[in-house]
Amino acid sequence: MAKEQLGVIQISKRIIRIGHQDYPLANISRVQTLRIRYGGRLATLAPLRGLIVVVLVALVLIAALAVLPTLDLNADFDVDTVATDIAGIISALAALRIIYLLLVLFYRLFIRKQRYALILETAGTQYTALSGTDPHEITRIKNVIVDAIENPPESVRNVSINGDVVVGNKAGRDQYLQGGSGNSMTIDR
């Protein structure tokens, strides 16, 4: 689904229009709100694995370069100077990668907002109709849709959307990568 800001949901006697998608009221078998959890490389603590790998690889390479000058290599160049230069380059690259991974970890721990999704299930297929950071707005919309299923309006009813709510799943982008259980949905890429 597209990621577009949404202002209004249209509910008629038989159809709910959310963005550019139409859902027949009679085909909706379940409506639920889920908390989005991130898995795989999107997981909150995933950068820690990268930090450990970078530090270990850099330490092994620098240790190997420290041993290199002690070997008796009949080279036409100064092995000690070359080993020192290469160790400096490895250290600089490792430091840049570590800084990047620490920034990603900081963002995921302290800045990234918790996201929620409104899931419409029709004939066994789940669709992320809306997602956003405001759980109260997502729950309000869910209640309006459930009420429309129980009591379809006689004329077209426009439901305004407030806050950070978008059509589809802004966090995961791909419908087929979603799975869920309990009260959360995991996006694993």
C-alpha positions as CSV (number, residue, x, y, z in Angstrom):
1,M,0.0,0.0,0.0
2,A,1.1,3.5,-0.6
3,K,2.4,5.8,2.2
4,E,0.1,8.8,2.0
5,Q,-1.1,11.2,4.6
6,L,-4.7,10.6,5.3
7,G,-7.3,13.2,6.2
8,V,-10.7,11.4,5.8
9,I,-12.0,7.8,5.7
10,Q,-15.3,7.4,3.7
11,I,-17.8,4.9,5.0
12,S,-20.9,4.1,3.0
13,K,-23.5,1.5,3.4
14,R,-21.4,-1.3,1.8
15,I,-17.8,0.1,1.3
16,I,-15.1,1.6,3.5
17,R,-12.6,3.8,1.5
18,I,-9.2,4.2,3.1
19,G,-6.9,6.2,0.9
20,H,-7.1,4.5,-2.6
21,Q,-8.3,1.1,-1.2
22,D,-11.9,0.1,-0.9
23,Y,-13.0,-2.6,1.5
24,P,-16.5,-4.2,1.3
25,L,-18.0,-4.1,4.8
26,A,-19.5,-7.6,4.3
27,N,-16.1,-9.1,3.6
28,I,-14.3,-7.8,6.7
29,S,-14.1,-10.7,9.1
30,R,-11.8,-9.1,11.7
31,V,-10.5,-5.6,12.6
32,Q,-7.7,-5.3,15.1
33,T,-5.0,-2.9,16.2
34,L,-1.5,-4.2,16.8
35,R,1.8,-2.8,18.2
36,I,4.5,-3.1,15.6
37,R,7.7,-4.9,16.7
38,Y,10.8,-4.8,14.7
39,G,12.8,-7.9,14.0
40,G,15.9,-8.8,12.0
41,R,18.0,-5.9,11.0
42,L,15.3,-3.5,12.0
43,A,15.4,-4.7,15.6
44,T,16.3,-2.2,18.3
45,L,19.4,-4.0,19.5
46,A,20.6,-5.3,16.1
47,P,23.4,-2.8,15.8
48,L,25.1,-4.4,18.9
49,R,25.9,-7.5,16.8
50,G,27.5,-5.2,14.2
51,L,29.5,-3.4,16.9
52,I,30.9,-6.7,18.2
53,V,31.8,-7.9,14.8
54,V,33.6,-4.7,13.8
55,V,35.6,-4.5,17.1
56,L,36.6,-8.2,16.8
57,V,37.7,-8.0,13.1
58,A,39.6,-4.7,13.7
59,L,41.4,-6.2,16.8
60,V,42.3,-9.4,14.8
61,L,43.6,-7.4,11.9
62,I,45.6,-4.9,14.0
63,A,47.1,-7.8,16.0
64,A,48.1,-9.5,12.8
65,L,49.7,-6.3,11.6
66,A,51.5,-5.9,14.9
67,V,53.1,-9.4,14.4
68,L,54.0,-8.7,10.8
69,P,57.1,-6.5,11.5
70,T,58.6,-9.2,13.7
71,L,58.7,-11.7,10.8
72,D,61.8,-11.9,8.8
73,L,60.5,-10.8,5.4
74,N,63.2,-9.8,2.9
75,A,61.1,-6.9,1.6
76,D,62.3,-3.8,-0.3
77,F,60.2,-1.6,1.9
78,D,59.9,-0.8,5.6
79,V,57.4,-3.4,6.9
80,D,57.0,-1.6,10.2
81,T,55.9,1.7,8.5
82,V,53.5,-0.1,6.2
83,A,52.0,-2.1,9.0
84,T,51.5,1.0,11.1
85,D,49.8,2.8,8.2
86,I,47.5,-0.1,7.5
87,A,46.6,-0.4,11.2
88,G,45.8,3.3,11.2
89,I,43.5,3.0,8.2
90,I,41.8,-0.1,9.8
91,S,41.3,1.8,13.0
92,A,39.8,4.8,11.3
93,L,37.4,2.7,9.2
94,A,36.4,0.7,12.3
95,A,35.9,4.0,14.3
96,L,33.6,5.4,11.5
97,R,31.6,2.2,11.4
98,I,31.3,2.1,15.2
99,I,30.1,5.7,15.3
100,Y,27.5,4.9,12.7
101,L,26.3,1.9,14.6
102,L,26.1,3.8,17.8
103,L,24.0,6.5,16.2
104,V,21.6,3.9,14.8
105,L,21.4,2.3,18.3
106,F,20.8,5.7,19.9
107,Y,18.0,6.5,17.3
108,R,16.3,3.2,17.9
109,L,16.5,3.4,21.7
110,F,15.6,7.0,22.3
111,I,14.2,8.6,19.2
112,R,12.2,6.0,17.2
113,K,8.5,6.2,18.2
114,Q,6.4,3.1,18.8
115,R,4.2,2.4,15.8
116,Y,0.8,0.8,15.7
117,A,-1.2,-0.7,12.8
118,L,-4.9,-1.1,12.0
119,I,-5.3,-4.6,10.4
120,L,-8.4,-5.5,8.3
121,E,-8.8,-9.2,7.7
122,T,-10.9,-10.2,4.7
123,A,-11.4,-13.9,3.9
124,G,-8.2,-14.9,5.7
125,T,-6.0,-12.2,4.2
126,Q,-4.6,-9.5,6.5
127,Y,-4.2,-5.9,5.2
128,T,-2.5,-3.2,7.0
129,A,-5.0,-0.4,6.3
130,L,-3.4,2.3,8.5
131,S,-0.3,2.7,10.7
132,G,0.9,5.5,12.9
133,T,2.4,6.5,16.2
134,D,-0.9,7.4,18.0
135,P,-2.5,4.3,19.4
136,H,-5.7,6.2,20.6
137,E,-6.4,7.4,17.0
138,I,-5.9,4.0,15.5
139,T,-8.2,2.5,18.2
140,R,-10.8,5.2,17.5
141,I,-10.8,4.4,13.8
142,K,-11.0,0.7,14.6
143,N,-14.1,1.4,16.7
144,V,-15.7,3.5,13.9
145,I,-15.1,0.6,11.4
146,V,-16.5,-2.0,13.8
147,D,-19.5,0.2,14.4
148,A,-20.0,0.6,10.6
149,I,-19.9,-3.2,10.2
150,E,-22.6,-3.6,12.8
151,N,-24.7,-0.6,11.8
152,P,-23.9,0.5,8.2
153,P,-24.7,4.2,7.7
154,E,-27.6,5.2,5.4
155,S,-25.5,7.9,3.6
156,V,-21.8,8.4,3.1
157,R,-20.0,9.2,6.4
158,N,-16.6,10.9,6.5
159,V,-14.4,10.2,9.4
160,S,-11.6,12.6,9.9
161,I,-8.1,11.3,10.8
162,N,-5.9,13.2,13.2
163,G,-2.3,12.8,14.1
164,D,0.5,10.7,12.6
165,V,-1.5,8.1,10.7
166,V,-0.7,7.0,7.2
167,V,-2.2,4.5,4.7
168,G,-0.5,1.2,4.8
169,N,2.5,0.3,6.8
170,K,5.1,3.1,6.8
171,A,7.5,1.0,8.8
172,G,7.6,-2.2,6.8
173,R,6.4,-1.2,3.3
174,D,5.9,-4.8,2.3
175,Q,2.7,-6.6,3.2
176,Y,4.2,-10.1,2.7
177,L,6.9,-9.5,5.4
178,Q,4.3,-9.2,8.2
179,G,3.4,-11.8,10.8
180,G,1.8,-11.4,14.1
181,S,0.5,-13.0,17.3
182,G,-1.0,-11.7,20.4
183,N,-1.2,-8.0,20.4
184,S,1.8,-7.2,18.2
185,M,2.9,-7.5,14.6
186,T,6.6,-8.3,13.8
187,I,8.2,-6.8,10.7
188,D,11.2,-8.9,9.9
189,R,13.6,-7.9,7.1
